[in-house]
Every structure is written in C-alpha cells, then in structure tokens.
C-alpha cells in the first residue's frame, strides 16, 4: 500500500568556522530545526573545498578569519565549484572593506558574529527565499555607502584612496591593494589635499566623512 505522505528533504548546510564552541553551537541550533540538516562542519576553507562538491550544501555559513586560506578567497572558490550555493558570512570583521569584498567574491549575505540565534535562522530562511540577509549594522553601512555625496570633487580612484587612508592603511598597503606604485598613491593624495583644501591626512579624512565623500 502506497503512502500519500511526502517526505520533505531538509536544506543542507555546511559551516566553516575555526572556533569549536561557535561551530558546534551553530550545528546544534541548526540541526534542532527539522527542515535543516548540517551536512558537515570545517575549521578551514581548504578542508571545506576538499568535500564541498560531495556535500553539495544549499547554504554555507562562512567565517572570514580562518587558518590558511581567507574566508573571502574561500567564498570565490566555493562559488566556482557550486555556483548555486548560498554563502552567508558570519564574522567579527564587519568593516566596509570586508563586507564589500565578501559580496564581490559571491557572498549572498553578511551577519555579525554577535548575531542572535533567531536572527541567524531568519537569515538562512531569507537567503533561501532569494534575499540577502544583513545584520542591522551591516545594513546601515550599505545604506550609507549609497547615500554618498554625488557632488564630491574627488575622482573615483581618489575616493578609493581616501577610503583606504580612513581605514588606517599605509601608502604602501594602498599601492599593493590597488596594484599601482607608491608614488602614484602619493600623487593621488596630493590631489586630494588640493581639492579638499587641507594639509593633513586627518583633515582630509574628517572632511571626506563630514561631506559624505567617503
């Protein structure tokens, strides 16, 4: 006799997190929800990448600060292997650069590690429905970036340089990240000072933030 009862296949989830307590906490929480199943947990991107195709998760919870390969690089590599996987970053690092690099690599959502368990579960639900789950502070950051002053006297590259200065980066670090010579960065900064009418990095950053140029 055939049964009319249909069995719902649980959503498969992988966790990439090197903190054992956090990783196990997420696993216990998620596995307590019948519609979800944690297929595997990993402490590094390298371990995850070795098995990600056989795990075939629908959702990956990804930390950024990991031993070996960074979470951002891991996101890109997972998306190459499983383009349809929904990757949600759950990280202590919630600075603008980490957030936007994560999305550029292919993340579908970004949540601060201080997120409550209920918000984490809501985030998983949201991403499965095609949304982009964000913690409140991350949402605010994204909104502010779109509210940037369009009348800025700075060019796109000058804005980029000033943003990195505001993040505390050195001239050499900025040059490396933008793939240009250090002297090019010095020229950009000289132009920024002239356009903003300032004589110091601190003043440039202050005016840039006050006027929403960055």
N, C-alpha and C positions, 0 to 999 in steps of 0.2 A: 504494500500500500504506500503510495507516494504522499509525502507531506507537503502541504502548501506553504509551510513556514520557510521564508527566505533568510539565509544567513548573511548578515552584513559583514563584509571584510573590513577589519579595522584599518585605520590610517597608519601607515608605517612611518616611524620616526627614528632618526639617529641623533645622538648627542655627541658633540665634540667639545670636551671640557676637561682641562687638566686638574681641576680641583676636585678631589674624590668626593668630598662631602656634598658639594653643589651638584656634581654629576649624578650621584646616587639619589639625592633629593629630587631632582628633576625626573629621574627614572621612576621612582616610587609614585610620585604625583601623577605622571602621565599614564602609567600602567594601571592606576586606580580608576581610570576612565575607560569604560568598555569599548568605546569607539576608536581608541588609540592603542597602539602597541609599539613599545620601544624595541626595535629590531636589534640594535647594537649601540654600545657606548664606546667612545675612544678618547684617549688623552692627547692625541696629536693628529694633525692633518695627514701625515704620512700613513698612519695606521688606518685612518678612515678611507683614504684613497685606494688602499690595497683591497678593500672589500666593498666599496660603495656601490659598484655595479651589481654585485650579487645581493647586497642588502636592498637595493632599489627603493630607498625611502621616498615618501611623499614630501616629508618635511625634515630639514636638518637644523638643529639648534647649534650655533657655532660661536665659540669664544674667539677673540682676536689674539690675545696674548697667550701664545702656546709655545711649547718647546719645539725647536726646529722651525719648520715652515710656519709663516704667519697665517692667521685666520683669513686675512684678505686674499693672500695668494691661494689659500685652500678653497675659498669660495669660487674663484675663477676656474680652478682645476675641476672641482666637482661639477660646475655648470657645463664644462666641456664634455664630461662623461655622462651627466644626466641633466640635459637642458631643462627638463620639466620639474626638477626638484625645487621645492620652495625653501630657501635658506633664510632663517631668521638669526641675525646676530644678537647675542646676549652678552654684553661686555661691560667692564668697568670703564673702558675708554669711550667716552661719549663726546669727544671734541669734534669740531666740524670736519676736520680732515679725515678722521677715522670713519665718520658717518658717510661722507660722500665717496670716499674710496671704496667702502663696502658696497654701496649701491652701484658704483661704476663697475665693480667686479661681478655683480649679478645678484646681490642680496635682495630679498623681497621685503624684508622688514628689519627694524633695529630697535632693540629694547635694552634699557639699562639693567645691569645685573641686580640692582636693588628692586626690580620689578616684583610685584606680589604674585603669588602662585595663581590667583584667579585671573590677573591681567595676562600672565603668561599663557594660560589656557585660552583666554579670549583671543590672544594674538595668533595662536595656532588655528583657531576657528576662522579668524579673519583672513589669514593668508590662504587657507583652503577655499575660501569663497572669492578669491581674486583680489583681496585687499592688500594693503601694505601697512602692517601693524607697526606703530611707533610709540615709544614711551612719551609721556607728556613733555618732558624737557627736550626730547629729540624733535617732536612736532613743532615746538616753539622755535627751535634753531632753524628748521627747514623753512618755516613761515618767514622768519626774519631775513633769511637769505633771499627770498623772493621779493621782500619789501625794500631791497637795496635801492638807494637813490640813483635814478637813471640819469640825473644831471651831473654825475661825477666827472671831474676834469681828467680823471685818470684813464689810461687805456686799459684794456683787458689784462695785459701782461703786468702792467704797473699795479693794478688792483691785486693780482695774484701774488706779486712780490710783497706788497704791503700786508696782505693777509698772513703770509708766512712769517714776516717780521713780528706781527702781532702774536703769533704762536710761539715766539721765542727762538725761531730758527736763526742760525748764523748765516753770513753771506755765503760761505762755502756750502752749507747744507742746502740753502735755497738753490744755488747753482747746480748742485748734484741732482736735486729733485726736478728741476726744470730743464736739465740737460743742456746747460749753457755754461760759458766761462764765468768765473767770479767777477771779472772786470765788467762783463755785461750786466750783472746784478748791480754793481756799483753805479753804473750809468743809469739804470732804471731808478735806483734810489735817489740819485742826484736830481733826476727829472721829477720824481715825486715831491722832493723837498721844494723845488722851484714852483711846481703847480699848486702846492698847498701853502706856500709862503712860510715854511718852517725851516729850522736849522738843526733839528734833532730827531732821532728815531721815535722817542717818546711822544714828542709833539705831533709827529706825522700820524702815529697810531691813534692818539687822542682825537685828532681832527677827523681822521678816517672813520672812527667809530661814531663820533658825535653826529657826523653828517650822513651816516649810513652808506659810506663809500665801500666799507667792508663789513 
